[in-house]
Structure formats: C-alpha cells, structure tokens
Amino acid sequence: MSAEEMETLAADGFVVCRQVVPLDRVERLRECIADAVREEALKPFGIRSLASRCPEVGQLARSEPIGQLVGQAIDGSFQLVRSILFDKLPGANWSVGWHQDLSIAVKARSRNCPPNFRNWSEKDGVPHVQAPAELLGRMATLRIHLDDADTGNGPLLVIPGSHASGRLKSPEIDRWVGKNREVTCALKTGDILLMRPLILHSSRRATPTEGSHRRVIHLEFAPTDGLPSELEWFDDANSLRE
C-alpha cells in the first residue's frame, strides 16, 4: 500500500487495493473452488476452511502480494485464522444488517480465558469467541473479489471511521447508521478490500441473473501474539489435514 492508502486504512477502517490478483490467477481460484464444491458436495454460497479445501487459496494467502498488504496492516508476525467463500447467486441470496465482526476462530474452548473473551459459539465444528476491541483492532480482513461487485449484486456497504469507536452496542450502531454516510464498495475482479473487523458493514440482496456470481474470498489475518496463553489461534490453512 502507498502512504496515502495506509492513511486511508487508519482513518476510514478500510481501503480498496486495485488489481492485486491477476486474472489468470483469479481463473485458477474459480476452478479450484468449483472442484472442491463438486468433490465434497459443498454448498457453494458459503464455504469455510477454504484455504484447506482449495490449494490455490492457501497459496494465495501465502503469496508475496498478500503478505505485503497484511504486513503493512498488522505489526509483527501474523497468520491466517479464517478463510471463507461468499457467493451470492440465484437460489442463494441474502442481505446482512449493519454489524461488526467480533468473533474469532480458536483451536479449543477454554474456561480459564480472560473475561473480555466471551460469548462462545461453534461454526462448522470450530470454536469461536468474541474478542476484545484491542485485539480486533490489530486484525485485518482481506476480501478478494473473483467477480465484479456493483450495486446490482449485493456489494459490501461500510461506514467510514466506525472502526475507531471500539465494540458498539445496538443503540450505538443505530446512531452511527443514522448520522453517517455509507459507502458502497464497488470492486472489479482481482481487486481487494482490506478492512478492520470493527468497521460497521452490511450488504443488500443481489439481483442475480441466470449463471451470475458474486464470489468473494474472505481471509482473516491476526497477530500471532494476540491471544492470552489460555487460547490458541485456529490454523485455518491446515485444519483439514490435522
């Protein structure tokens, strides 16, 4: 990222990085994901542990362009902790209300972790817990677009600057939404949206046509030293080989 893009990320909580992933690599990613869907009979609109299921995704997460972006967004060493495919397509279409990403993926539950790690849940067999704002503020999410995203196919909407207010309760979210402008994140194939988990974001239903897609690879990175000793990060890239 340029110095200007770094300033944008700090001030707004998100930045769009154009044409990071070449189109030939995008096509390989599409093919790898399609193979995984066929071989494992997966639901194509939402696939977790994507880096383990699709070697191309794991290689992308470890690639130099991605590493450079994440290295600028996270001080010190980092690791991939979640990888998900989101695809809005005919028959699988949804809207998402305004929210922050508060839950992190860990290897195992702990009864002895600090009280600011709370509200345990489980997603596809992986334990999740809501983390404190201090940790979430050090994390980075990359949304890698395998298709164009525009106003017609349910792009992400964000409220700039909302990440700086920490964890927000429902009334505070309502105030932010009511008093601040939303930004539509219109991206082209190969573009990346880099954002902080605490930024308020939402998306509307798409208006898909036959055969259309809005495929996004969602990669979450975290500082390796971010967790208390009672917890350990989920190793997303190797989760299906353990």
C-alpha positions in Angstrom: 0.0 0.0 0.0 1.1 3.6 -0.6 1.4 6.0 2.2 -1.9 7.5 1.2 -3.6 4.1 1.3 -2.2 3.5 4.7 -3.6 6.8 5.9 -7.0 5.8 4.4 -7.0 2.5 6.2 -6.1 4.2 9.5 -8.8 6.9 9.2 -11.6 5.0 7.5 -11.0 1.4 8.6 -10.9 0.2 5.0 -9.1 0.7 1.7 -9.6 -0.7 -1.8 -6.5 -2.1 -3.4 -6.9 -2.3 -7.2 -5.9 -5.2 -9.5 -3.8 -7.1 -6.9 -4.7 -10.6 -8.2 -4.1 -11.2 -11.9 -7.0 -12.5 -14.0 -5.2 -15.8 -14.8 -4.9 -16.5 -11.0 -8.5 -15.5 -10.5 -9.5 -18.1 -13.0 -7.4 -20.8 -11.2 -9.1 -19.8 -8.0 -12.5 -20.2 -9.5 -11.6 -23.6 -10.9 -10.2 -24.8 -7.6 -13.3 -23.7 -5.7 -15.6 -25.4 -8.3 -13.6 -28.6 -7.9 -14.0 -28.5 -4.1 -17.7 -27.9 -4.4 -18.1 -31.0 -6.7 -15.8 -33.3 -4.8 -17.1 -32.5 -1.3 -20.7 -31.7 -2.3 -20.4 -28.3 -0.6 -22.9 -25.6 -0.6 -21.3 -23.1 -2.9 -22.7 -19.9 -1.3 -20.6 -20.2 1.9 -17.6 -22.5 2.3 -15.5 -22.4 5.5 -11.8 -23.5 5.8 -11.5 -22.6 2.2 -7.6 -22.5 2.3 -7.6 -26.1 3.4 -10.0 -27.2 0.8 -8.5 -25.3 -2.1 -4.7 -25.4 -2.5 -4.9 -22.3 -4.8 -6.4 -20.3 -1.9 -3.8 -21.4 0.5 -1.1 -20.4 -1.9 -2.7 -17.1 -2.5 -2.8 -16.4 1.3 0.9 -17.1 1.5 1.8 -15.2 -1.6 4.0 -12.1 -1.6 1.4 -9.6 -2.7 -1.0 -10.7 0.1 1.9 -10.9 2.6 2.9 -7.3 1.8 -0.6 -6.0 2.3 -1.1 -7.8 5.6 2.3 -6.9 6.8 1.5 -3.3 6.4 -1.8 -3.7 8.2 -0.5 -5.8 11.1 2.6 -5.0 13.1 4.9 -8.0 13.7 4.2 -11.6 12.7 0.8 -12.8 11.6 -1.2 -15.8 10.5 -4.3 -16.8 8.6 -7.1 -17.7 11.0 -10.2 -17.9 8.8 -10.9 -18.3 5.1 -14.4 -18.3 3.7 -16.0 -18.2 0.3 -19.1 -16.0 0.0 -21.1 -16.3 -3.3 -24.4 -14.6 -4.0 -26.1 -16.4 -6.8 -29.6 -17.4 -8.0 -31.1 -19.5 -5.2 -28.7 -18.4 -2.6 -29.1 -14.7 -2.0 -29.3 -12.8 1.3 -28.9 -9.4 3.0 -26.9 -8.7 6.1 -27.7 -5.9 8.6 -25.2 -3.5 10.0 -22.7 -5.2 12.3 -19.1 -5.6 13.3 -17.1 -8.8 13.1 -16.5 -9.7 16.7 -15.9 -13.4 16.8 -12.5 -15.1 16.2 -11.7 -18.7 15.5 -9.7 -20.7 18.0 -8.5 -24.3 18.4 -10.4 -25.1 21.5 -12.7 -23.7 24.2 -11.2 -22.5 27.4 -12.9 -22.0 30.8 -10.0 -20.0 32.1 -9.5 -17.3 29.5 -9.9 -13.6 30.5 -13.4 -12.3 30.9 -13.1 -10.0 27.9 -13.2 -13.1 25.7 -16.9 -14.1 25.9 -20.0 -15.4 24.1 -18.7 -18.7 22.8 -20.2 -20.3 19.7 -19.3 -23.0 17.2 -19.3 -22.8 13.4 -18.8 -25.9 11.3 -17.2 -27.6 14.4 -14.7 -24.7 15.0 -14.9 -22.9 18.4 -15.4 -19.1 18.1 -15.4 -16.5 20.8 -16.0 -12.8 20.8 -12.7 -10.9 21.3 -11.9 -7.5 22.9 -11.6 -4.4 20.8 -7.9 -4.2 21.5 -7.3 -7.5 19.6 -9.8 -6.9 16.9 -8.2 -3.6 16.1 -4.9 -5.3 15.3 -6.5 -7.8 12.9 -7.0 -7.4 9.1 -9.6 -8.9 6.8 -9.0 -9.2 3.0 -12.0 -9.6 0.7 -10.6 -10.8 -2.6 -13.1 -10.4 -5.5 -13.4 -13.2 -8.1 -16.2 -11.3 -9.8 -17.1 -7.6 -10.2 -19.2 -6.3 -7.4 -21.5 -3.4 -8.1 -24.8 -2.0 -6.9 -26.7 -4.8 -8.6 -25.1 -7.8 -7.0 -25.0 -7.1 -3.3 -21.7 -5.4 -2.7 -20.4 -4.6 0.8 -21.5 -1.3 2.4 -19.3 0.3 5.1 -19.4 3.3 7.3 -16.0 5.0 7.3 -14.4 5.7 10.7 -16.7 3.5 12.7 -13.9 1.1 13.5 -12.3 3.6 15.8 -15.2 3.5 18.3 -14.4 0.0 19.5 -17.2 -2.5 20.1 -20.6 -0.9 19.6 -23.9 -1.9 21.2 -27.1 -1.9 19.2 -28.2 1.6 20.0 -24.7 2.9 19.1 -24.8 1.1 15.8 -28.2 2.7 15.1 -26.8 6.1 15.8 -23.8 5.6 13.6 -26.0 4.4 10.8 -28.4 7.3 11.2 -25.8 10.1 11.4 -23.1 8.9 9.0 -22.8 8.2 5.3 -22.5 4.7 4.0 -20.0 3.8 1.2 -20.7 1.2 -1.4 -17.6 -0.9 -2.1 -17.8 -1.4 -5.8 -14.8 -3.6 -6.8 -13.6 -5.2 -10.0 -12.4 -8.7 -10.5 -8.9 -9.0 -8.9 -9.4 -6.1 -6.5 -9.1 -6.5 -2.8 -11.0 -4.7 0.0 -8.8 -4.6 3.1 -10.7 -3.7 6.2 -10.7 -3.8 10.0 -13.1 -6.2 11.7 -14.6 -3.4 13.8 -15.8 -1.3 10.9 -19.6 -1.3 10.6 -20.6 -3.1 7.4 -23.6 -4.6 5.7 -24.9 -5.8 2.4 -28.1 -5.9 0.5 -29.7 -8.7 -1.5 -28.3 -9.1 -5.0 -30.4 -9.1 -8.2 -28.7 -12.1 -9.8 -29.3 -13.3 -13.3 -29.0 -16.9 -14.5 -25.4 -18.1 -14.1 -24.3 -15.0 -12.3 -21.9 -15.0 -9.3 -20.5 -12.6 -6.7 -17.7 -14.6 -5.4 -15.5 -13.2 -2.6 -12.7 -14.9 -0.8 -12.7 -13.7 2.8 -9.3 -14.0 4.5 -8.8 -13.0 8.2 -5.3 -12.5 9.5 -4.3 -12.0 13.1 -1.1 -11.2 15.1 0.4 -14.4 16.2 1.0 -13.0 19.7 -2.5 -11.6 20.0 -4.1 -14.3 22.3 -3.7 -14.9 26.0 -1.9 -18.1 26.9 -5.2 -20.0 27.5 -6.2 -19.7 23.9 -4.6 -20.7 20.5 -5.5 -19.5 17.1 -7.3 -21.9 14.7 -4.9 -22.9 12.0 -7.3 -22.5 9.1 -4.9 -23.3 6.3 -4.1 -26.8 7.8 -7.4 -27.5 9.6 -8.5 -30.4 7.4 -5.1 -32.1 7.5 -4.7 -32.3 11.2 
